[in-house]
Amino acid sequence: MAKMVKGAKRYVLVRGKDENGDHIFIDMFNKKEFDRARKEGRVQQSDHVVKVELLGKVDLKKPEKSKGV
C-alpha cells in the first residue's frame, strides 16, 4: 500500500465494460507514472481518468455527545 500524505495527488484510470460484458480495469498513478503511461501508450483515448487529491484524515470515531444543555 502506498503512503499517502495530505495534498498528495493521484490519477485514477478507469477502463470499462461490464454488466456482464466483463473486463473493467482500474489503475492508480502519481504524476510521473501517469505521464510515462501516456507516453508509452498505456492510456487510451477512450479511458476515463480522475484526478484525486488527499485532503486529510477523517476520524471515524463517533463524536462524543456533550453533557448538559
BELPESUL-V278984 format. One record per run of one state. SS is the DSSP state (A for helix, B for strand, O for the rest). FROM is the first residue (numbers start at 1). TO is the last residue. Records with the same first field share a line. If there is no record, write none. Layout:
SS: FROM-TO  FROM-TO
This chain:
O: 1-8  18-22  30-30  40-47  54-69
B: 9-17  23-29  48-53
A: 31-39
